[in-house]
Amino acid sequence: MKPRIPTILFVLAAVAATLFAAVSTYDFVQHLDRQLHGIHCSFVPGLGALDATGSSGCHAALMSPWSSVLRKAIWGGIPIALPGLAVYAFLLFRGLDLWLNRREGSRNATVFLFMASLLPVVTSIAMGVIAVGLIGEVCKLCVGMYVSSFVMAGTALWLWLASRKAPAEAGDGEGVVKPHVLSAIEGVGFVLLSVLVYVMLVPDASGYVGTCGSLKKPQDPYGVMVPLDANPSEKTMIEVMDPLCPACRGFSRRFEASGLGEAVHRVALLMPLDDTCNWMVSSAVHPGACAVSEAVLCAGDQATAVFDWAFEHQEEIREAATQDPAKAAEMVKAAFPAVASCVGSPAVRSKVNKSLRWAVANQLPVLQPQVFVEGVRLCDEDTDLGMDFALSRLIEGRIAAEKKEEGK
Amino acid sequence: MNAVVHAGLGVACLLVPTALVGAWTVSASNRIAEESGAGSDVAVAAAADEGYCTADLRKVLRRVLQSCGLQSSGEVRGCKPNDAKSVATMSGEDFNALFRPLADRAGIIQFDLDSSVLDPADIALLDKQFADQRGASWFLVVARASPEGSELHNQKLSQARGQAVLDHLRRTFTDPDLDKEVGLLWLGEEFAQLDAEFCTWPRSGAAEECSSKELNRSAFVTWIDCRI
């Protein structure tokens, strides 16, 4: 029963991958309680300080639209780390089986192990491309899984090649398909059972949709709402936001990836969290946000271009405005010369003020982003992982019973 | 033996994802039940209410807004000197003292002798002051006249000055709330004349022209950051 080196390496890599996937799944499942949680982000799975600020690559990956599937059907969707965990647990099982049942010489067993270990390799490549190309951040836990997957595939290949040199075992080369199909069914069973347990136990969040209040005065008498699209939809979605707010950028990107864009007409209501124009904050949470908000209001048809630019350069604008409050205006004027004469003018400053007064009239909390569909508020807890689930229901008018009663 | 080990390992490894995800999910469900109904401590958007909003200032403001037609009719009607005196129920000096904390918030729009026409410097200061609303709910325009001429003439002159300010704001700022926010008092020469102390406040007049007469050919404008 003395294991060969590749078997040991395979089992160790499978244990590591299982741990990485387990921590990643744990971080996701924690959020099912609709609260904020710190996230593990370390090359040593489960150890290291929790990221409670949302600044880590793991947080960006977890909150991205690619961290789960079926988000419209289930609050948060099914985390892709969960089937990953099941696959790694299955590969661990196959590795241990190879070792403990002394099947390292079996060509059938080793070729299946190699074929099965290619699945996480292909998935790792796909997720790596998404992380770098679309999310723009690399998650340490994910990197741990990628590396473990490659080590498993490499050692499985090593085992298979070694088994081809060894004398054939009974059954090798005969009836190859049947044992491989049975093994594949075992693997699929691991994934299905794990997902089934999750789907059966996941909390039902539909009772919260539409129960977080509504706008008292949704009209726009000041003409300060900024259209974000030209959709002819009769349903209007108001996003109370700030062009320098990272959470608003995150929401905007999730929304654009959600496929819900055609169902509503999006408009923005600016509420810059910057004490240069906002008396409701004692200091600048997002330095420079007042000047950039003025530029959005000055830009007219080009407002979305200003938003896109601001989202893209949020960190550098905030940093520059922290050093010198006038810098944000200079930066936006340089990027959009057409608004240069308007930014800072009494008329646009008054308009920003009217945006803030709209928030006062509706007694909104001073936080961002806030989203309203036809005047009904999307709960703050539903603006990230639960966005697709809750927003699709709000748009369809499928709101919880308490809300309907309240509205009578 | 092989089959038993195989099955045992399979069950053990299958338990890893299923048991873990089951336990974590149930735990999240329990927390969601416990935490539902917990209140939020996030601040709610509200108009400003600064420390200078003393009881006396609030009283005057409330009376001006109610008696001069703002809150009841939703339109600017304004208060003439006699109204203002009865509304304020205090001496002119005490009335002016209420506004002393607003040195950084107010502006004095200075007119030429016997004139109610806004010049470019007046307009620049007025636009600057009005655009700087911040969280304030009320914009007060307190127009005055210097003592030259008859009381009646100066009442009319100060009224015209206040009206000129209001007309300019209506033209310049398309603001549906303007008539509900702007409180207008014209005091003529009879009540609460400004003294030289106000020379250091933001003014539209030339720096060297700041006698009491020049100061009172004016409209004192300010946002008031008080809730009433």
Boltz contact constraints between the chains, C-beta under 6 A:
constraints:
  - contact:
      token1: [A, 26]
      token2: [B, 24]
      max_distance: 6.0
  - contact:
      token1: [A, 29]
      token2: [B, 24]
      max_distance: 6.0
  - contact:
      token1: [A, 29]
      token2: [B, 25]
      max_distance: 6.0
  - contact:
      token1: [A, 29]
      token2: [B, 28]
      max_distance: 6.0
  - contact:
      token1: [A, 32]
      token2: [B, 28]
      max_distance: 6.0
  - contact:
      token1: [A, 33]
      token2: [B, 28]
      max_distance: 6.0
  - contact:
      token1: [A, 33]
      token2: [B, 31]
      max_distance: 6.0
  - contact:
      token1: [A, 33]
      token2: [B, 32]
      max_distance: 6.0
  - contact:
      token1: [A, 34]
      token2: [B, 32]
      max_distance: 6.0
  - contact:
      token1: [A, 85]
      token2: [B, 17]
      max_distance: 6.0
  - contact:
      token1: [A, 86]
      token2: [B, 17]
      max_distance: 6.0
  - contact:
      token1: [A, 89]
      token2: [B, 13]
      max_distance: 6.0
  - contact:
      token1: [A, 89]
      token2: [B, 16]
      max_distance: 6.0
  - contact:
      token1: [A, 89]
      token2: [B, 17]
      max_distance: 6.0
  - contact:
      token1: [A, 92]
      token2: [B, 13]
      max_distance: 6.0
  - contact:
      token1: [A, 93]
      token2: [B, 9]
      max_distance: 6.0
  - contact:
      token1: [A, 93]
      token2: [B, 10]
      max_distance: 6.0
  - contact:
      token1: [A, 93]
      token2: [B, 13]
      max_distance: 6.0
  - contact:
      token1: [A, 96]
      token2: [B, 9]
      max_distance: 6.0
  - contact:
      token1: [A, 97]
      token2: [B, 6]
      max_distance: 6.0
  - contact:
      token1: [A, 97]
      token2: [B, 9]
      max_distance: 6.0
  - contact:
      token1: [A, 100]
      token2: [B, 5]
      max_distance: 6.0
  - contact:
      token1: [A, 101]
      token2: [B, 2]
      max_distance: 6.0
  - contact:
      token1: [A, 101]
      token2: [B, 5]
      max_distance: 6.0
  - contact:
      token1: [A, 190]
      token2: [B, 14]
      max_distance: 6.0
  - contact:
      token1: [A, 193]
      token2: [B, 18]
      max_distance: 6.0
  - contact:
      token1: [A, 194]
      token2: [B, 17]
      max_distance: 6.0
  - contact:
      token1: [A, 194]
      token2: [B, 18]
      max_distance: 6.0
  - contact:
      token1: [A, 194]
      token2: [B, 21]
      max_distance: 6.0
  - contact:
      token1: [A, 197]
      token2: [B, 18]
      max_distance: 6.0
  - contact:
      token1: [A, 197]
      token2: [B, 21]
      max_distance: 6.0
  - contact:
      token1: [A, 197]
      token2: [B, 22]
      max_distance: 6.0
  - contact:
      token1: [A, 198]
      token2: [B, 21]
      max_distance: 6.0
  - contact:
      token1: [A, 201]
      token2: [B, 22]
      max_distance: 6.0
  - contact:
      token1: [A, 201]
      token2: [B, 25]
      max_distance: 6.0
  - contact:
      token1: [A, 201]
      token2: [B, 26]
      max_distance: 6.0
  - contact:
      token1: [A, 202]
      token2: [B, 25]
      max_distance: 6.0
  - contact:
      token1: [A, 203]
      token2: [B, 29]
      max_distance: 6.0
  - contact:
      token1: [A, 203]
      token2: [B, 32]
      max_distance: 6.0
  - contact:
      token1: [A, 221]
      token2: [B, 176]
      max_distance: 6.0
  - contact:
      token1: [A, 279]
      token2: [B, 48]
      max_distance: 6.0
  - contact:
      token1: [A, 279]
      token2: [B, 134]
      max_distance: 6.0
  - contact:
      token1: [A, 279]
      token2: [B, 135]
      max_distance: 6.0
  - contact:
      token1: [A, 280]
      token2: [B, 45]
      max_distance: 6.0
  - contact:
      token1: [A, 346]
      token2: [B, 127]
      max_distance: 6.0
  - contact:
      token1: [A, 346]
      token2: [B, 131]
      max_distance: 6.0
  - contact:
      token1: [A, 349]
      token2: [B, 131]
      max_distance: 6.0
  - contact:
      token1: [A, 350]
      token2: [B, 131]
      max_distance: 6.0
  - contact:
      token1: [A, 350]
      token2: [B, 173]
      max_distance: 6.0
  - contact:
      token1: [A, 353]
      token2: [B, 133]
      max_distance: 6.0
  - contact:
      token1: [A, 359]
      token2: [B, 45]
      max_distance: 6.0
  - contact:
      token1: [A, 360]
      token2: [B, 45]
      max_distance: 6.0
  - contact:
      token1: [A, 360]
      token2: [B, 46]
      max_distance: 6.0
  - contact:
      token1: [A, 360]
      token2: [B, 47]
      max_distance: 6.0
  - contact:
      token1: [A, 363]
      token2: [B, 44]
      max_distance: 6.0
  - contact:
      token1: [A, 364]
      token2: [B, 45]
      max_distance: 6.0
  - contact:
      token1: [A, 365]
      token2: [B, 42]
      max_distance: 6.0
  - contact:
      token1: [A, 365]
      token2: [B, 44]
      max_distance: 6.0
  - contact:
      token1: [A, 366]
      token2: [B, 43]
      max_distance: 6.0
  - contact:
      token1: [A, 366]
      token2: [B, 45]
      max_distance: 6.0
  - contact:
      token1: [A, 367]
      token2: [B, 42]
      max_distance: 6.0
